[in-house]
Each structure stands twice: as structure tokens, then as C-alpha cells.
Amino acid sequence: MFGRKKKKQSKDMTYFYLDALKNKQIPVLVLDPKWHELFPDFRKTDKIKKLEEHLLDLIKQQGQSSNDLKEYEKAKKVVMENIVNNMTDGHEPDAELRNKKQDANQKMIDEINQKTAEAQQLQRQLPAEIQIANKELLIACMDVCYMELTENTAVIEELDAWINAAREELKNRILAKQDKEMRNTELYKYMHNLLGAQIVEIFDKNNHVWKGNVEENISSKK
């Protein structure tokens, strides 16, 4: 029950998006290298693969009908030449044979005309069918795009919050470090001034302390 409802909602949304795109000319996706780059096979859903196959079939039909029209035109030209070559007034010795050939030629002309009309009809209707199929494929791809965009947005926001917290933590640690450095500087200077360098060095040997450039500053003042 839920599956059927969801499928109906998806179908309704497809109609809604198709209506929104009805006046928009969309480049054929399967002929766009960028589309193939963004949608390699492992990113295509079953729906996208099915719609892509349908679109490719329509494009193939369009190309085939164009080729067929060229072939029909060539074939008709050959048959018309045969008709001219087999024209008769009924008095030639082979007039009966010529008439049979003319009947066959006329039959071929009728068949070629019929096939030409069918190919021309395809040529008229296929562009619209290709646009619809292309837009249906686009809508299916947009569904995947927005699913990924939504997932990426959640991760981006999470990482952004982490980065801001880390930036604040880093600032606090830098301030704490600077505070300790200033305190060490004041203490070390005081001990030098109070006891002198030789006595302080005795204490230094038994303790590991951060001095920074305190000793250089003291030495330069001597």
C-alpha cells in the first residue's frame, strides 16, 4: 500500500516537473560528456539506466530513419531509371516483358513511397519524443542530485560546526600558551636578577623548563 502511494507521488512529481520544463530546451544528456562524468555507471540508479536506454533507442531510431530516407531516395532513383528504360508503346517484341517489369517497378515505387512516408513521420515525431525522454532522464538525475546535495549539506554543516569549535579551541589554547610563556618569562627574569646567572644555571640543570628567548634578552643586557 505504502509502496504504491510512494510510486504515485513520484509519478505525479514527474508530471509536475515535466510541465515546469515544457518550454525549456534541454541538451541531450547522453550526448553530453559532462553528464557522463557526473553520472558514471556506479552512480546511476536502475531508473536512470532504464531511461537512458530508452533515450538512446530513440536517438538510434532517429539516426536510422535519416539513413533510411537517404537509401530510399537512392533506391527510388534507380527504380525510376528502370521505369524510363522499360517504357513501351506495346509494339516492341518484348513489350509483354517490359509491362511486367513496369508493374514490378510500380510496386517497388509504392513500397518505397510507403516506407519514405513512415520514415518522414518518425522524423517529425521523434524530436518531441526525444525531448520528453531527455527531460524524464533529467528529472531522475535531479532526484539523485538533490539526494546527494542534501546528504553533503548535512556533512558540510557538521564539519563546519567542528571546524568552528576547533578554531575556538585553538584560539583558547594559543592564549593559554602565551599566558604561560609570559609567566615563565617574568619568573625567569626575576630569578636571574635575584640570584644571578651562575646560581640559576645550577637549578636549570635539574629542571626542564621553557625559557623562550629569556636568556638571550638577559645576556644582551649585560
ZAMI-351751 format. One record per residue (C-alpha): residue number from 1; residue in one letter; x, y, z. Coordinates in pm, 1 decimal. Example, Ala and Ser with C-alpha at 12.3 -4.5 7.8 and 13.67 -1.06 7.14 Angstrom:
<nodes>
{1, a, {1230.0, -450.0, 780.0}};
{2, s, {1367.0, -106.0, 714.0}};
</nodes>
This chain:
<nodes>
{1, m, {0.0, 0.0, 0.0}};
{2, f, {275.6, 242.4, 102.8}};
{3, g, {486.8, 139.4, -198.6}};
{4, r, {202.7, 214.2, -441.5}};
{5, k, {139.0, 552.0, -275.8}};
{6, k, {506.7, 647.1, -298.1}};
{7, k, {520.3, 538.0, -663.4}};
{8, k, {211.7, 751.2, -741.4}};
{9, q, {366.3, 1053.5, -567.6}};
{10, s, {685.6, 1006.7, -770.5}};
{11, k, {482.8, 985.5, -1092.9}};
{12, d, {283.8, 1297.5, -1000.1}};
{13, m, {607.3, 1488.2, -932.1}};
{14, t, {746.5, 1376.7, -1268.5}};
{15, y, {440.9, 1524.3, -1442.2}};
{16, f, {480.4, 1842.0, -1233.9}};
{17, y, {848.3, 1880.6, -1330.7}};
{18, l, {777.6, 1797.5, -1696.4}};
{19, d, {517.4, 2075.6, -1701.9}};
{20, a, {772.4, 2314.8, -1549.4}};
{21, l, {1023.7, 2219.2, -1818.9}};
{22, k, {781.5, 2216.6, -2113.9}};
{23, n, {919.7, 2536.8, -2267.6}};
{24, k, {1281.1, 2462.3, -2182.3}};
{25, q, {1511.5, 2311.2, -2444.4}};
{26, i, {1747.1, 2072.6, -2263.2}};
{27, p, {2068.2, 1949.6, -2433.1}};
{28, v, {2052.2, 1574.0, -2481.5}};
{29, l, {2215.1, 1438.6, -2165.1}};
{30, v, {2352.6, 1114.6, -2310.2}};
{31, l, {2545.9, 1318.7, -2568.9}};
{32, d, {2698.4, 1545.4, -2300.7}};
{33, p, {3048.6, 1435.7, -2178.5}};
{34, k, {2995.4, 1628.8, -1853.3}};
{35, w, {2681.2, 1426.6, -1779.0}};
{36, h, {2875.8, 1101.9, -1822.0}};
{37, e, {3148.1, 1242.5, -1593.7}};
{38, l, {2897.3, 1327.1, -1320.1}};
{39, f, {2695.1, 1007.6, -1366.8}};
{40, p, {2929.2, 711.9, -1421.1}};
{41, d, {2756.8, 372.5, -1420.7}};
{42, f, {2804.4, 310.3, -1046.7}};
{43, r, {2610.4, 630.5, -967.6}};
{44, k, {2316.3, 550.2, -1195.0}};
{45, t, {2001.3, 413.0, -1036.1}};
{46, d, {1801.0, 142.3, -1212.0}};
{47, k, {1552.9, 411.9, -1315.0}};
{48, i, {1826.3, 627.1, -1469.4}};
{49, k, {1968.7, 328.0, -1658.1}};
{50, k, {1623.2, 238.8, -1794.2}};
{51, l, {1550.3, 597.3, -1905.0}};
{52, e, {1897.7, 629.5, -2056.4}};
{53, e, {1844.3, 311.3, -2257.7}};
{54, h, {1507.4, 438.8, -2382.5}};
{55, l, {1657.1, 774.0, -2484.9}};
{56, l, {1945.7, 607.3, -2665.9}};
{57, d, {1697.9, 387.2, -2852.2}};
{58, l, {1502.6, 694.2, -2970.5}};
{59, i, {1824.4, 862.3, -3085.3}};
{60, k, {1921.3, 543.9, -3266.9}};
{61, q, {1579.6, 537.3, -3437.8}};
{62, q, {1625.3, 899.1, -3544.1}};
{63, g, {1964.4, 826.1, -3695.3}};
{64, q, {1836.1, 511.6, -3863.2}};
{65, s, {1535.5, 691.6, -4012.7}};
{66, s, {1768.5, 958.1, -4156.5}};
{67, n, {1984.2, 689.0, -4314.8}};
{68, d, {1674.1, 507.7, -4439.1}};
{69, l, {1545.8, 821.1, -4613.4}};
{70, k, {1876.9, 856.3, -4797.3}};
{71, e, {1865.2, 491.5, -4901.7}};
{72, y, {1500.9, 517.7, -5012.9}};
{73, e, {1588.5, 820.5, -5224.0}};
{74, k, {1872.8, 628.8, -5393.3}};
{75, a, {1652.5, 323.5, -5447.1}};
{76, k, {1371.2, 533.9, -5592.6}};
{77, k, {1613.1, 696.5, -5834.9}};
{78, v, {1725.1, 353.2, -5958.4}};
{79, v, {1364.6, 232.1, -5999.1}};
{80, m, {1267.1, 549.7, -6185.3}};
{81, e, {1555.7, 490.4, -6427.2}};
{82, n, {1428.1, 135.8, -6477.5}};
{83, i, {1082.2, 270.7, -6549.2}};
{84, v, {1219.0, 508.0, -6812.5}};
{85, n, {1428.8, 229.9, -6967.7}};
{86, n, {1131.5, -7.6, -6986.0}};
{87, m, {875.2, 231.4, -7128.7}};
{88, t, {685.1, 75.8, -7421.2}};
{89, d, {409.5, 158.9, -7665.4}};
{90, g, {306.5, -208.3, -7681.4}};
{91, h, {456.7, -282.2, -8025.4}};
{92, e, {807.4, -392.0, -7919.7}};
{93, p, {884.7, -765.2, -7935.1}};
{94, d, {945.3, -767.2, -7559.1}};
{95, a, {651.1, -542.0, -7478.2}};
{96, e, {491.5, -802.3, -7251.6}};
{97, l, {814.9, -844.2, -7052.6}};
{98, r, {852.6, -467.9, -7026.2}};
{99, n, {499.5, -436.1, -6892.5}};
{100, k, {573.0, -696.4, -6625.7}};
{101, k, {886.3, -506.5, -6528.7}};
{102, q, {690.3, -184.3, -6515.1}};
{103, d, {434.3, -347.2, -6285.0}};
{104, a, {717.4, -465.1, -6060.8}};
{105, n, {877.7, -120.1, -6072.7}};
{106, q, {549.7, 47.4, -5981.0}};
{107, k, {507.6, -192.6, -5690.2}};
{108, m, {858.2, -106.2, -5569.8}};
{109, i, {783.6, 264.2, -5606.5}};
{110, d, {469.3, 220.8, -5394.0}};
{111, e, {666.5, 32.6, -5128.6}};
{112, i, {943.6, 293.3, -5127.6}};
{113, n, {686.8, 573.7, -5101.6}};
{114, q, {519.2, 396.4, -4809.6}};
{115, k, {848.8, 342.1, -4628.3}};
{116, t, {954.3, 700.4, -4701.9}};
{117, a, {628.8, 830.1, -4552.5}};
{118, e, {683.7, 617.6, -4241.0}};
{119, a, {1042.9, 739.9, -4203.9}};
{120, q, {933.2, 1100.9, -4252.6}};
{121, q, {663.4, 1053.2, -3988.8}};
{122, l, {930.5, 924.2, -3749.7}};
{123, q, {1147.7, 1224.1, -3831.9}};
{124, r, {860.2, 1454.1, -3736.1}};
{125, q, {762.5, 1282.5, -3410.9}};
{126, l, {1099.5, 1166.0, -3274.7}};
{127, p, {1238.7, 1511.0, -3177.1}};
{128, a, {946.0, 1567.5, -2938.9}};
{129, e, {973.4, 1212.4, -2802.3}};
{130, i, {1347.8, 1258.4, -2752.4}};
{131, q, {1291.3, 1585.7, -2563.5}};
{132, i, {1035.1, 1421.0, -2333.8}};
{133, a, {1259.2, 1118.4, -2272.4}};
{134, n, {1553.6, 1351.1, -2211.9}};
{135, k, {1356.3, 1554.9, -1957.7}};
{136, e, {1238.7, 1239.9, -1780.1}};
{137, l, {1603.3, 1132.7, -1755.4}};
{138, l, {1694.7, 1480.3, -1628.4}};
{139, i, {1427.9, 1463.2, -1356.0}};
{140, a, {1553.5, 1121.3, -1243.6}};
{141, c, {1907.6, 1261.7, -1230.8}};
{142, m, {1787.2, 1567.8, -1037.4}};
{143, d, {1636.2, 1333.9, -776.9}};
{144, v, {1978.1, 1173.3, -732.4}};
{145, c, {2150.0, 1514.6, -734.9}};
{146, y, {1928.7, 1654.2, -460.1}};
{147, m, {1961.4, 1339.6, -252.5}};
{148, e, {2340.4, 1373.5, -268.6}};
{149, l, {2325.1, 1751.8, -217.9}};
{150, t, {2112.3, 1700.7, 95.2}};
{151, e, {2348.1, 1435.6, 234.4}};
{152, n, {2652.5, 1651.0, 155.6}};
{153, t, {2488.8, 1954.3, 317.4}};
{154, a, {2441.6, 1761.5, 643.2}};
{155, v, {2809.4, 1660.0, 640.3}};
{156, i, {2920.4, 2013.8, 548.5}};
{157, e, {2722.7, 2161.1, 838.2}};
{158, e, {2861.8, 1900.9, 1077.3}};
{159, l, {3219.5, 1966.8, 962.5}};
{160, d, {3162.3, 2342.2, 972.0}};
{161, a, {3048.7, 2316.3, 1336.0}};
{162, w, {3354.9, 2100.5, 1417.7}};
{163, i, {3590.4, 2347.2, 1244.9}};
{164, n, {3439.9, 2643.7, 1430.6}};
{165, a, {3470.2, 2459.7, 1761.9}};
{166, a, {3827.0, 2357.2, 1679.2}};
{167, r, {3910.0, 2715.2, 1578.0}};
{168, e, {3775.2, 2841.5, 1912.8}};
{169, e, {3966.2, 2571.8, 2098.6}};
{170, l, {4284.1, 2662.2, 1910.2}};
{171, k, {4240.2, 3030.2, 1997.8}};
{172, n, {4192.9, 2942.1, 2365.9}};
{173, r, {4499.3, 2718.2, 2365.8}};
{174, i, {4710.8, 2987.3, 2197.4}};
{175, l, {4605.4, 3237.7, 2464.7}};
{176, a, {4679.4, 2984.6, 2739.7}};
{177, k, {5022.1, 2916.1, 2587.6}};
{178, q, {5102.1, 3285.7, 2562.5}};
{179, d, {4994.5, 3336.8, 2924.5}};
{180, k, {5226.0, 3058.2, 3044.3}};
{181, e, {5512.7, 3194.5, 2832.7}};
{182, m, {5469.5, 3540.0, 2983.4}};
{183, r, {5461.8, 3392.7, 3334.6}};
{184, n, {5777.1, 3187.9, 3267.5}};
{185, t, {5948.4, 3497.6, 3129.9}};
{186, e, {5865.9, 3702.2, 3438.2}};
{187, l, {5974.4, 3426.3, 3679.3}};
{188, y, {6299.2, 3355.5, 3496.6}};
{189, k, {6394.1, 3721.3, 3473.8}};
{190, y, {6322.9, 3766.5, 3843.2}};
{191, m, {6542.4, 3466.3, 3938.0}};
{192, h, {6826.5, 3594.6, 3719.1}};
{193, n, {6805.3, 3938.8, 3871.3}};
{194, l, {6779.3, 3798.0, 4223.4}};
{195, l, {7036.8, 3516.3, 4211.6}};
{196, g, {7249.8, 3577.2, 3905.1}};
{197, a, {7315.1, 3358.2, 3606.0}};
{198, q, {7559.1, 3115.2, 3774.6}};
{199, i, {7320.2, 3017.6, 4054.5}};
{200, v, {7023.3, 2990.6, 3817.4}};
{201, e, {7223.5, 2757.5, 3590.5}};
{202, i, {7269.2, 2518.3, 3884.0}};
{203, f, {6891.4, 2498.8, 3923.0}};
{204, d, {6845.9, 2473.7, 3544.2}};
{205, k, {7049.2, 2151.5, 3529.8}};
{206, n, {6799.0, 1970.4, 3749.5}};
{207, n, {6479.1, 2110.0, 3588.4}};
{208, h, {6330.9, 2110.7, 3240.3}};
{209, v, {6167.8, 2450.0, 3188.6}};
{210, w, {6057.3, 2666.9, 2895.9}};
{211, k, {6277.4, 2974.0, 2882.8}};
{212, g, {6199.6, 3100.3, 2534.8}};
{213, n, {6446.2, 3375.9, 2449.5}};
{214, v, {6472.4, 3494.2, 2811.0}};
{215, e, {6839.3, 3400.5, 2838.7}};
{216, e, {6923.1, 3590.4, 2514.6}};
{217, n, {6745.7, 3901.5, 2641.8}};
{218, i, {6930.8, 3878.9, 2974.1}};
{219, s, {7266.7, 3822.7, 2802.8}};
{220, s, {7214.6, 4120.2, 2571.5}};
{221, k, {7152.2, 4345.6, 2869.3}};
{222, k, {7481.4, 4256.8, 3035.5}};
</nodes>
